[in-house]
Amino acid sequence: MPRTRWRGSWVDLREELALWQSLHQEMYAATAEEMGLAVTRQTIHAVFALLDGALRWSVWDGSQAQLESEVDHGVARSRSLLEVDAGTRAGT
C-alpha cells in the first residue's frame, strides 16, 4: 500500500490539533455540567493531565478484564477531580 504524504505545514497541523483538543475539552466540560458539576478550565486541564498520564499510573497486564478495571479506575479518578473542584458529589 503506498504511503500518502501530509501536505500541510506544521503550523496548520498544530492549529488543527489545538482545535480538536479544544472541542474535546468543551465536550468533557459539557458532560460534567450535565452531571450537575460546575467546572473550570483548570479542572478540565487537570482531568486531561490525569488521563494523558494513564500509562504511568495504570497497571494493565494486557487482559480484557484488567483493561475494564483500569478504565473504571480512570473514570473514578477523573470524577473525583471533578467533584473536588466543584465541591460536590456527582449524581447527588
VOGU-3710 file (C-alpha; in Angstrom, 3 decimals, decimal comma):
1> mprtrwrgsw> 0,000/0,000/0,000  1,525/3,357/-0,957  2,087/5,927/1,752  0,380/9,257/1,464  2,249/12,395/2,380  0,681/15,086/4,505  0,957/18,318/2,535  0,153/20,944/5,180  2,577/22,914/7,292  3,490/22,186/10,902
11> vdlreelalw> 1,641/25,353/11,871  -1,516/24,038/10,187  -1,134/20,715/11,989  -0,668/22,383/15,362  -3,702/24,595/14,788  -5,813/21,602/13,812  -4,663/19,603/16,844  -5,403/22,563/19,122  -8,884/22,861/17,613  -9,685/19,167/18,144
21> qslhqemyaa> -8,297/19,227/21,672  -10,381/22,302/22,472  -13,529/20,649/21,110  -12,812/17,531/23,163  -12,322/19,597/26,317  -15,530/21,516/25,669  -17,463/18,244/25,271  -15,969/16,959/28,521  -16,939/20,188/30,314  -20,480/19,980/28,922
31> taeemglavt> -20,759/16,388/30,139  -19,598/17,387/33,627  -22,122/20,200/33,689  -24,862/17,743/32,636  -23,853/15,731/35,716  -24,556/18,824/37,799  -20,909/19,793/38,341  -19,619/23,325/37,923  -16,232/23,024/36,246  -13,444/25,422/35,378
41> rqtihavfal> -10,932/25,294/32,564  -8,303/24,420/35,189  -10,364/21,411/36,310  -10,703/20,162/32,740  -6,951/20,578/32,211  -6,330/18,570/35,402  -8,599/15,757/34,198  -6,869/15,656/30,814  -3,452/15,593/32,516  -4,648/12,637/34,581
51> ldgalrwsvw> -5,903/10,775/31,525  -2,826/11,648/29,440  -0,670/10,146/32,200  -2,642/6,901/32,438  0,320/4,848/31,244  2,217/5,980/34,337  -0,399/5,028/36,929  -2,185/2,094/35,310  -1,086/-1,496/35,830  -2,737/-3,017/32,763
61> dgsqaqlese> -1,468/-6,526/32,071  -2,937/-6,724/28,562  -6,065/-8,657/29,503  -9,598/-7,513/28,768  -10,619/-7,904/32,422  -7,724/-5,753/33,613  -8,451/-3,175/30,908  -12,012/-2,837/32,171  -10,696/-2,410/35,704  -8,243/0,294/34,612
71> vdhgvarsrs> -10,986/2,122/32,707  -13,135/2,030/35,841  -10,230/3,470/37,860  -9,693/6,212/35,276  -13,367/7,163/35,391  -13,342/7,174/39,210  -10,190/9,296/39,359  -11,428/11,817/36,809  -14,831/12,021/38,500  -13,058/12,559/41,818
81> llevdagtra> -11,159/15,529/40,377  -14,383/16,987/39,035  -16,148/16,551/42,358  -13,317/18,002/44,439  -13,028/21,068/42,250  -16,802/21,526/42,098  -17,224/20,934/45,836  -19,956/18,386/45,250  -20,584/14,711/44,524  -21,710/13,612/41,057
91> gt> -25,198/12,189/40,850  -26,323/13,574/44,238
//
